Amino acid sequence: MKLAQIFTKRISLPKTLSEKPQGLKCLIKYHAEENKN
């Protein structure tokens, strides 16, 4: 279940990145959070 959520997020992340340059910061933060858990 969690894997499916991560997979969905991974798909939607590129869209966010192309829409906002700020998305890159969110991406880095997202990966940092993932590595903690």
VEXTORSE-197256 format. One record per atom (N, C-alpha, C, O, CB): x, y, z. Coordinates in pm, whole numbers, plus 32768, in hexadecimal, padded with zeros to 4 digits. Glycine has a CB too. Layout:
<atoms>
XYZ ...
</atoms>
This chain:
<atoms>
80547F878000 800080008000 8057807D8000 804180DA7FB2 7FA18001807B 80BB807F805A 811580F38060 816481007FDF 817B816F7FAE 817580E780D9 818C80907FA7 81D880907F2A 818780CF7EB9 81BD811A7E67 820180007F04 810780B17EB7 80AE80EA7E51 80A481817E5F 80A181CA7DFC 802180AC7E5B 80A081B17EDC 809982417EF5 811882857EC3 811282ED7E83 8084825E7F8B 818B82497EE2 820C82817EB6 821282837E1E 823F82E57DE2 8283822E7EF0 81E482177DDF 81E5820D7D4D 8190827A7D0E 81B782B77CAA 81B381837D21 811B82937D49 80C282FD7D18 810483857D26 80FA83DA7CCE 803B82FB7D63 8148839A7D98 818D84197DAF 81FB842D7D49 820D849A7D13 81C7841F7E3E 824683C27D2D 82B683CA7CCE 828483F47C44 82C8843E7BFD 82FF83427CC5 820E83C57C1F 81D483E77B9C 81AA847A7B99 81BD84BE7B34 815A838C7B7E 817284AB7C07 814085357C0B 81AF859B7C24 819C86117C08 80D785437C76 8221856F7C57 829085CB7C73 82C386147BF7 82D3868E7BFD 830185807CB2 82DE85CF7B87 830E86167B0F 82AF86847AE1 82DC86EC7AB0 832185B37A9E 822E866E7AF0 81CB86D47ACA 81DD87517B20 81DB87C17AEF 813B869E7AD8 81F0873B7BA3 820487AA7C00 828487F47BDE 8289886F7BE3 820987777C92 82EC87A87BBB 836E87E47B9A 8364883C7B1F 839D88A97B1B 83D687787B85 831D880D7ABA 8312885A7A3E 82BB88D77A51 82CD893B7A0B 82D7880379CE 825E88CF7AB0 820789427ACA 824E89AC7B1D 82418A247B03 818889157B12 829989807B83 82DB89E07BDC 836E89BC7BEF 838E894A7C0F 829389E47C64 83C88A1C7BDC 84568A067BF8 846D89E47C8B 84CD899F7CAE 84A88A837BD2 84138A147CDF 841B89FB7D6F 840689677D8E 842B89377DF9 83B38A4F7DB9 83CC891F7D2E 83B388917D40 843288427D5A 842F87D97D99 836F885A7CC7 84A488767D2A 852488347D3E 8545882C7DD2 857887C67E02 8594887C7CF3 852988987E1A 8541889A7EAB 84E888347EF0 851487EF7F4D 852889277EE5 846C882C7EC3 840D87CC7EFB 843C873D7EE1 842E86E57F36 838087E27EC1 847487277E6B 84A586A37E44 851786787E9F 851B86067ECE 84D286A37DB2 857586D57EB7 85E786B87F0F 85B6869B7F9C 85E4863D7FDD 864B872F7F10 855886EC7FCC 852086DA8051 84D886548059 84E2860D80BD 84BF874E8075 848E86327FF0 844385B57FEB 84A1853D7FF7 848684E08043 83F385AC7F68 851085407FAD 857084D27FB1 85B584CA8038 85D4845D8068 85D884E27F43 85CF853E8076 860B854180FB 85AF84FE8161 85DC84B381B7 862985D38125 852E851A8156 84CB84DF81AF 84C48447819A 84B883FB81F9 843F851F8199 84CB841E811D 84C5838F80FB 853D83458135 852F82D58167 84C0837D8061 85B28382812E 862C83438160 862C833581F8 866682D8822E 86A683928134 85EA8392823D 85DF838B82CF 858E831082F7 85B382C88353 859C840B8308 851F82FA82AF 84C8828982CE 84FC820D828B 84C081A28298 843882A582A3 
</atoms>
